């Protein structure tokens, strides 16, 4: 496992954190849309507080490390790599705590199969090795969601849930698949490890949830601020999958060390 300094350097070099590819314009557009309660950006969550655009920007500066200055409207934005590492350690502690339970039941899901799938797969394998039951509800369930022209279905790869479109795993922010999966279960999982709407819907249902989120996905950070999500790891969620390998080793090693 890399030292903290080495991991920080790797995150910055690969733009998982530091100067990330997500533009300032894109971030601010999403913060504004969330402030206006656009369901797409709420990721399956509801909020008790009346979060304004300025409130969201302030929270994202604190929780993810984006530029705090509201006058910075265009160009480069950032994720603080130290916040990423701190959140990775908190996620590892949460996963280890779940695995320390008797007969833990854990559900993994990702809306980023071209990026974060490799991280989820490694954590799922680790959980199974430590005796967890990996839940796979809703496999094959098909629905016609908003924003796409034909039905999609839930499919699993090594016990990680994703959306499938005619044989191709697809990017999604949608919360409805997770809602359906939870309805199929007799009792809630002990932990959900997810992102996007998969994480938001689980947290909204009261399931213990840890999540990954990009700087342009503020909904999950608001969920954490309101106590619905236990941990949100800020990171660019769509770099080359191999770039996540040191981050994944850090997570897996930290979980194992805590057990």
C-alpha positions in Angstrom: 0.0 0.0 0.0 1.3 3.5 -0.8 2.0 5.9 2.0 -0.4 8.8 2.4 2.0 11.2 0.6 2.5 8.7 -2.3 -1.3 8.1 -2.6 -1.9 11.9 -2.6 0.7 12.3 -5.4 -1.0 9.5 -7.4 -4.4 11.1 -7.0 -3.1 14.4 -8.3 -1.1 12.9 -11.1 -4.1 10.9 -12.4 -6.5 13.7 -11.8 -8.7 11.6 -9.5 -8.2 14.6 -7.2 -6.4 17.9 -7.5 -7.0 19.7 -10.8 -9.8 17.4 -12.1 -11.3 17.2 -15.5 -14.8 18.3 -14.4 -15.0 21.9 -15.3 -16.0 24.8 -13.0 -18.9 25.6 -15.4 -20.2 22.0 -15.1 -20.0 22.0 -11.3 -21.8 25.3 -10.9 -24.5 24.3 -13.4 -25.2 21.2 -11.3 -25.2 23.1 -8.0 -27.7 25.6 -9.5 -29.9 22.7 -10.7 -29.8 21.0 -7.3 -30.7 24.3 -5.6 -33.7 24.4 -7.9 -34.6 20.8 -6.8 -34.2 19.3 -10.2 -34.9 15.5 -9.5 -32.1 14.4 -11.8 -29.5 16.0 -9.5 -31.2 15.0 -6.2 -30.2 11.4 -6.9 -33.2 9.9 -5.1 -32.8 12.0 -2.0 -35.0 14.5 -0.3 -33.6 17.3 1.9 -34.9 19.0 5.0 -32.8 22.2 4.6 -33.5 24.7 1.9 -30.1 24.6 0.3 -29.4 27.6 -1.8 -26.8 27.8 -4.6 -24.4 29.6 -2.2 -25.0 27.0 0.5 -24.2 24.1 -1.9 -21.1 25.8 -3.1 -19.9 26.4 0.5 -20.6 22.7 1.4 -18.8 21.5 -1.7 -15.8 23.6 -0.9 -15.7 22.1 2.6 -16.6 18.5 1.7 -14.9 18.1 -1.7 -12.4 20.9 -1.9 -13.8 22.8 -4.9 -12.8 26.4 -5.2 -14.8 28.3 -2.6 -14.8 31.7 -4.4 -18.3 32.2 -6.0 -16.6 34.7 -8.4 -14.7 31.8 -10.0 -17.1 30.9 -12.8 -15.1 29.3 -15.5 -12.1 27.0 -16.1 -10.4 24.7 -13.6 -12.0 23.3 -10.5 -10.5 21.1 -7.9 -10.9 18.2 -5.4 -8.8 18.3 -2.3 -6.8 15.0 -2.3 -6.5 15.0 1.5 -10.3 15.1 1.7 -10.4 12.1 -0.6 -7.9 10.1 1.5 -9.7 11.0 4.7 -13.0 9.9 3.2 -11.4 6.7 1.9 -10.3 5.9 5.5 -13.7 6.6 6.8 -15.3 4.4 4.2 -12.8 1.6 5.1 -13.8 1.9 8.7 -17.5 1.7 7.8 -17.0 -1.4 5.6 -15.0 -3.0 8.3 -17.6 -2.3 10.9 -20.3 -3.9 8.7 -18.1 -7.0 8.2 -17.6 -7.3 11.9 -21.3 -8.0 12.3 -22.6 -11.5 12.5 -23.7 -12.6 9.0 -23.5 -9.2 7.4 -25.6 -8.5 4.3 -24.0 -6.0 1.8 -25.2 -4.6 -1.5 -22.9 -3.1 -4.1 -24.0 -1.0 -7.1 -22.5 1.5 -9.5 -23.7 4.0 -12.1 -20.2 4.3 -13.5 -19.2 1.0 -15.0 -16.5 2.6 -17.1 -14.8 4.0 -14.1 -15.6 2.9 -10.6 -16.6 -0.7 -11.3 -13.1 -1.9 -10.6 -13.3 -0.4 -7.1 -16.6 -1.9 -6.3 -15.5 -5.4 -7.6 -12.5 -5.4 -5.3 -14.5 -4.4 -2.3 -17.2 -6.9 -3.1 -14.6 -9.7 -3.3 -13.1 -8.7 0.0 -16.5 -8.6 1.7 -17.3 -12.1 0.4 -14.0 -13.4 1.6 -14.8 -12.2 5.1 -18.2 -14.0 5.1 -20.6 -11.3 4.0 -23.7 -12.3 2.0 -23.6 -10.2 -1.2 -27.2 -9.3 -2.1 -28.4 -9.4 -5.7 -32.1 -8.4 -5.7 -33.9 -7.4 -8.9 -31.6 -9.2 -11.3 -33.2 -9.0 -14.8 -35.8 -6.4 -13.7 -36.6 -4.2 -16.7 -38.0 -0.7 -16.7 -38.3 2.3 -18.9 -36.7 5.2 -17.1 -36.6 8.9 -17.9 -34.0 10.1 -20.4 -33.6 7.0 -22.5 -35.6 5.6 -25.3 -35.8 1.8 -24.6 -36.1 -0.3 -21.4 -33.0 -1.0 -19.3 -32.5 -3.8 -16.8 -30.6 -4.6 -13.7 -27.7 -6.9 -14.3 -24.9 -8.0 -11.9 -21.2 -8.6 -12.6 -19.6 -10.5 -9.7 -22.4 -9.3 -7.4 -22.1 -5.6 -8.3 -25.4 -4.2 -9.7 -25.4 -2.0 -12.8 -27.9 -1.0 -15.6 -27.7 -2.9 -18.8 -28.8 -1.7 -22.2 -28.9 -4.6 -24.7 -25.8 -6.2 -23.3 -23.8 -3.0 -22.5 -23.4 -1.6 -19.0 -24.4 2.0 -18.9 -23.9 5.2 -16.9 -26.9 6.2 -14.9 -27.9 8.7 -12.2 -31.3 7.0 -11.8 -32.6 6.1 -8.3 -35.4 3.8 -9.4 -33.4 0.6 -9.8 -32.2 0.7 -6.2 -35.8 1.5 -5.0 -36.9 -1.6 -6.8 -34.1 -3.7 -5.4 -34.9 -2.7 -1.8 -38.6 -3.4 -2.3 -37.6 -7.0 -3.2 -35.8 -7.6 0.0 -37.4 -8.8 3.2 -35.1 -6.6 5.2 -32.6 -3.9 4.5 -28.9 -4.6 3.9 -26.5 -3.9 6.7 -24.6 -1.7 4.2 -24.9 -0.3 0.7 -21.7 0.6 -1.2 -22.7 2.6 -4.2 -22.7 5.9 -6.1 -25.2 8.2 -8.0 -28.8 7.3 -7.6 -28.0 3.8 -6.3 -26.5 5.4 -3.2 -29.1 8.2 -2.9 -32.1 5.9 -3.0 -30.6 3.5 -0.4 -29.8 6.4 1.9 -33.3 7.9 1.5 -34.7 4.5 2.5 -32.7 4.6 5.7 -30.1 2.0 4.7 -26.5 2.6 6.0 -24.7 3.8 2.9 -21.2 4.8 1.9 -20.7 6.4 -1.5 -18.3 7.8 -4.1 -19.2 11.1 -5.7 -17.7 13.5 -8.2 -17.5 17.3 -7.6 -20.5 17.7 -10.0 -22.7 15.3 -8.0 -23.5 17.5 -5.0 -26.7 15.6 -4.0 -24.8 12.9 -2.2 -22.7 15.4 -0.2 -26.0 17.1 0.9 -27.2 13.7 1.9 -24.1 13.3 4.1 -24.5 16.8 5.6 -28.1 15.9 6.6 -27.0 12.6 8.1 -28.5 10.3 5.6 -25.2 9.0 4.1 -22.4 7.9 6.4 -19.4 8.6 4.1 -19.0 10.3 0.7 -15.6 10.0 -1.0 -14.9 13.0 -3.3 -13.1 12.0 -6.5 -13.3 12.1 -10.3 -15.5 9.1 -10.9 -14.6 8.5 -14.5 -10.9 8.3 -15.1 -9.2 5.3 -16.6 -10.1 2.2 -14.5 -6.5 1.3 -13.9 -5.8 4.6 -12.3 -8.0 3.6 -9.3 -5.8 0.6 -8.5 -3.7 2.3 -5.7 -6.9 3.8 -4.3 -8.5 0.4 -4.3 -5.5 -1.2 -2.6 -5.6 1.5 0.1 -9.3 0.7 0.7 -8.9 -3.1 0.7 -5.8 -3.0 3.0 -7.4 -0.5 5.4 -10.5 -2.6 5.7 -8.5 -5.8 6.3 -6.3 -4.1 8.9 -9.4 -3.0 10.8 -10.9 -6.5 11.0 
